[in-house]
Amino acid sequence: MGPLGILLVVVAIFVLMIISIYNTLVKLKNNRENAFADIDVQLKQRHDLVPQLIGAVKGYMEHEAGTLSAITEARNKALGASSINDKIAAEQQLSSALSGFSIQVEAYPDLKASSNFMQLQEELSDIENKLAAVRRFFNSATKELNIAVQKFPNVLFASMFGFKSEEMFDVGEQARVDLNKAPEVKF
């Protein structure tokens, strides 16, 4: 095999390596998008449940209109978000609003005893648990993609092919602050 043959073999190996990198990145990007589709299903259920929950609560919490309108506004933003990153930001805002809502509800013992409200709360809790599970799956898929984009030699070609590190779906800044607070115990 002459110098030209060796050069052709080296070029062929290089081309196969680039094709392999590209195909791996495409697969991981599609896995991430598929994982977000699972989140979208749960978010749709949560978005459908919010108006029912607000309707059940309105009579009890007329003077808490600010809380209810914040939830409605956050839900509308979440419904209008188009990109994955916009949806993540909007859903963090909705989660924060729903968390504030749960705290407000504590002041209404009659509301907490309402069977309709309790059923809606259980459904919301179930959806939140499912959301937590699919978010973990999404974050795992995002982590795999980010590692593949950042590792060598992929990093040399990833941006050329339009791949970049993507955002994780975390609990959001406000929820993180709330999680770091010690729980308040009242007697």
Residue, then its C-alpha position, 0 to 999 in steps of 0.5 A: m500500500g502506497p502513501l496515497g492508499i494510507l492517506l485514503v484509509v486515514v481520511a476514511i477513518f476520519v470521515l467515519m469518526i465524524i459520522s459516528i459523532y454526528n449520529t450519536l449527537v442526533k440520537l441524544k438530542n432526540n432522546r432529550e426531545n422525547a423525554f420532554a414530550d413525556i413532560d408535556v403530557q404531564l404538564k397538559q394534565r396539570h394545566d387542565l387541572v388548575p382551572q378546576l382547582i381555582g374554581a373549587v377554591k374561589g368561593y372560599m378565598e375571595h380576598e386571596a384573588g392575587t394568589l389565584s390570578a398569579i396562578t392563572e397568569a403563570r398557567n397562561k404563560a406556560l401554555g403560550a411557551s413555545s421552546i423547551n427553554d421557555k416552557i422550563a422557565a414558565e413551568q418554574q413560575l407556575s410551580s412557584a405560584l402553586s406552592g404559594f397557593s398551597i400555603q394560602v390554603e392552610a388558612y381555610p379549614d372548611l376548604k381543606a375538608s371539601s371533598n371536591f377540593m381534596q380530590l383535586q389536591e390529590e390529582l394535583s399531587d399525583i401529577e406533581n409526582k409524575l412530573a418529578a419522575v419525568r423531569r428526572f428522566f429529561n434531566s438524565a437525557t439532557k445530561e447525556l447530551n451535554i456530556a457528549v457535546q462537551k467531551f473530546p473529540n465531539v466538542l470539535f464538531a458539535s457546534m459545527f453541526g449545531f449542537k450545544s449544551e442544553e438547559m436542565f429542568d430544575v425546580g427553579e430559583q424560588a423553589r430552591v430557596d424554599l427547599n433550603k429553609a427549615p420547615e416551620v412547626k406551629f402548635 
